[in-house]
Amino acid sequence: MPKSTQVGASLAAASVASSLREEILERNESGWLIGLEEDLMRTYGVSRPTLRQAIRVLESDGLLEVRRGVHGGLYGCVPSEDAVARTATNFLRSRGTSASELMVAQTAIFSSIAQLAVQHPERESLRKWMLESDAKGEYSARRALETSLEFMQQMAALADNQALLLFERVLYRLAQGPFDVGIYSRPDRREFALDHLRELAKAIADGNSDAALESIQRNSVVVLGWIEEAEKKK
């Protein structure tokens, strides 16, 4: 195929993918039949190879599913939060993102989440959640990490901001992976981290944005020190 023809086919495929993407996102519903290949070839006036090139793009984006058989066809999909978070997490890991970089990003996102959470009418639920966690008994290193991650999710839910919820999910996945550097292995560090969560839960429940931000910044400085110390020992 001549190069000019290949370019033309690629542009046509990109155009079809763009048009279908907008239709799928506007519908915002999983499992609805977009149509058969033959239908879309006629609609867009493209060849089967060109259409399939567009389909591959949308499949990789998690927006389209190809089903075979009696009820076969092209079906629209709503991209899941977890799928997007997995892709972003893999990207950051492939770029060699360090635990220190992760902590800096987490501090910035936490601060934004906290400022929104203090405005939520049900913010008292965060303090209650922390009290219930404490009531379960002694914290192991693993449980302290899990509590911190779950606290992050609880606070993000109060923020009620989809973009921040996605960023929180990415950080959650990263923290569960290679960035668990054992900073909760020492009892004194676990207690510091948990005291921070209690303090932050109280500040948010009280609607005190300044106290929440101060707590987040203070914790960030200390934990960054722990991470740097752990990284030097590697």
C-alpha positions in Angstrom: 0.0 0.0 0.0 1.5 3.4 -1.0 2.5 5.6 1.9 -0.1 8.3 1.0 -2.8 5.6 1.1 -1.6 4.4 4.5 -1.7 7.9 5.9 -5.1 8.5 4.5 -6.4 5.2 6.1 -4.8 6.2 9.4 -6.5 9.6 9.4 -9.8 8.0 8.5 -9.4 5.5 11.4 -8.6 8.3 13.8 -11.6 10.3 12.6 -13.9 7.3 13.1 -12.4 6.6 16.5 -12.9 10.2 17.6 -16.5 10.2 16.4 -17.3 6.9 18.2 -15.5 8.0 21.3 -17.7 11.1 21.6 -20.8 9.0 21.1 -19.8 6.5 23.7 -18.8 9.1 26.3 -22.0 11.1 25.7 -24.1 7.9 26.2 -22.0 7.0 29.3 -23.5 3.5 29.6 -21.9 0.1 29.4 -23.4 -2.8 27.3 -25.3 -0.8 24.7 -25.1 -2.0 21.0 -23.3 0.5 18.8 -23.8 -1.7 15.8 -22.3 -4.3 13.5 -19.1 -3.8 11.6 -21.1 -3.6 8.3 -23.4 -0.9 9.8 -20.5 1.3 10.8 -18.6 0.7 7.6 -21.6 2.1 5.7 -22.2 4.9 8.3 -18.6 6.2 8.1 -17.9 5.2 4.5 -14.7 3.3 5.4 -13.2 -0.1 4.7 -13.2 -3.0 7.2 -9.4 -2.7 7.9 -9.9 1.1 8.6 -12.8 0.5 10.9 -10.9 -2.3 12.7 -8.0 0.1 13.2 -10.4 2.5 14.9 -11.9 -0.3 16.9 -8.5 -1.4 18.3 -7.9 2.2 19.5 -11.2 2.3 21.4 -10.7 -1.2 22.8 -7.3 -0.2 24.2 -9.1 2.9 25.8 -11.6 0.6 27.4 -14.5 2.3 25.6 -15.6 -0.5 23.3 -16.1 -4.3 23.4 -16.3 -6.6 20.4 -18.7 -9.5 21.0 -18.9 -12.6 18.8 -21.8 -15.0 18.2 -25.5 -14.6 18.0 -25.6 -11.4 19.9 -22.3 -10.2 18.5 -21.5 -6.6 17.6 -19.7 -3.6 18.9 -20.8 -2.5 22.4 -20.0 0.7 24.2 -18.3 0.6 27.6 -17.8 3.1 30.4 -14.1 3.2 31.4 -13.6 2.0 34.9 -11.8 3.9 37.6 -9.6 0.9 38.3 -8.6 0.4 34.7 -7.5 4.0 34.3 -5.7 3.9 37.6 -3.8 0.7 36.5 -2.7 2.4 33.3 -1.5 5.5 35.1 0.2 3.4 37.8 2.1 1.3 35.2 3.1 4.5 33.4 4.6 6.0 36.6 6.3 2.8 37.5 7.8 2.6 34.0 9.2 6.1 34.6 11.0 5.1 37.8 8.8 7.2 40.1 10.4 7.3 43.5 8.7 7.0 46.9 9.8 10.6 47.6 8.1 11.8 44.4 5.0 9.8 45.4 4.9 11.5 48.9 5.2 15.0 47.4 2.4 14.3 45.0 0.3 12.7 47.8 0.8 15.8 50.0 -0.5 18.1 47.3 -3.5 16.0 46.5 -4.2 15.3 50.1 -4.2 19.1 50.8 -6.8 19.7 48.0 -8.9 16.8 49.2 -8.9 18.0 52.8 -10.0 21.5 51.7 -13.0 20.0 50.1 -13.7 17.4 52.7 -14.1 20.0 55.5 -17.0 21.4 53.6 -18.9 18.2 53.4 -22.0 18.0 55.7 -21.1 14.4 56.6 -17.5 15.1 57.5 -18.0 13.8 61.1 -18.1 10.3 59.6 -14.3 10.5 59.1 -13.7 10.9 62.9 -16.1 8.1 63.6 -14.4 5.8 61.1 -11.0 6.5 62.8 -12.4 5.7 66.2 -13.8 2.4 64.9 -10.4 1.6 63.4 -8.7 2.3 66.7 -11.3 0.1 68.5 -10.1 -3.0 66.6 -7.0 -3.2 68.6 -3.2 -3.1 68.1 -1.8 -2.0 64.8 0.7 -4.2 63.0 2.9 -2.6 60.3 0.7 -4.0 57.6 -2.5 -2.9 59.3 -1.1 0.6 59.8 -0.4 0.9 56.1 -3.8 -0.4 55.2 -5.5 2.0 57.6 -3.6 4.9 56.1 -4.7 3.9 52.6 -8.3 3.3 53.7 -8.3 6.7 55.4 -7.2 8.3 52.2 -10.2 6.7 50.4 -12.6 7.8 53.1 -11.4 11.4 52.9 -11.4 11.4 49.1 -15.0 10.3 49.1 -15.9 13.3 51.2 -14.2 15.6 48.7 -16.7 14.4 46.1 -14.4 15.4 43.2 -14.0 12.8 40.4 -10.6 14.1 39.3 -9.2 13.9 42.8 -10.8 10.5 43.4 -8.9 9.2 40.4 -5.6 10.7 41.5 -6.2 9.2 45.0 -6.8 5.8 43.4 -3.5 6.0 41.5 -1.6 6.9 44.7 -3.4 4.0 46.5 -2.2 1.5 43.9 1.3 2.8 44.0 1.5 2.7 47.7 0.4 -0.9 47.7 3.2 -1.8 45.3 6.9 -1.2 45.3 6.7 1.9 47.4 5.9 0.1 50.7 9.4 0.8 52.0 8.7 -0.5 55.5 8.2 2.9 57.1 5.6 1.4 59.4 7.9 -1.3 60.8 8.8 0.7 63.9 6.1 1.1 66.6 7.0 4.7 67.2 6.6 5.6 63.5 3.3 3.7 63.4 2.0 5.7 66.4 3.1 9.0 64.8 1.4 8.1 61.5 -1.8 7.1 63.3 -1.8 10.2 65.5 -1.6 12.2 62.3 -4.7 10.4 61.0 -6.6 11.1 64.3 -5.5 14.7 64.2 -6.5 15.1 60.6 -9.9 13.3 61.1 -10.6 15.7 64.0 -9.7 18.8 62.0 -11.9 17.8 59.1 -14.8 16.8 61.4 -14.5 20.2 63.1 -14.4 22.0 59.6 -11.0 23.4 60.4 -9.2 23.7 57.0 -6.1 25.4 58.4 -5.5 22.7 61.0 -6.0 20.0 58.4 -3.5 21.5 56.1 -0.9 22.1 58.9 -1.3 18.4 59.9 -0.8 17.2 56.4 2.3 19.4 55.8 3.9 18.4 59.2 3.3 14.7 58.4 4.8 15.1 54.9 8.1 16.5 56.3 8.5 13.7 58.8 7.5 10.9 56.4 9.8 12.2 53.6 12.6 11.9 56.1 11.7 8.3 56.8 11.5 7.5 53.0 14.9 9.2 52.3 16.5 7.2 55.2 15.0 4.0 53.8 16.2 4.7 50.2 19.8 5.4 51.4 19.9 1.9 52.9 19.0 0.2 49.6 
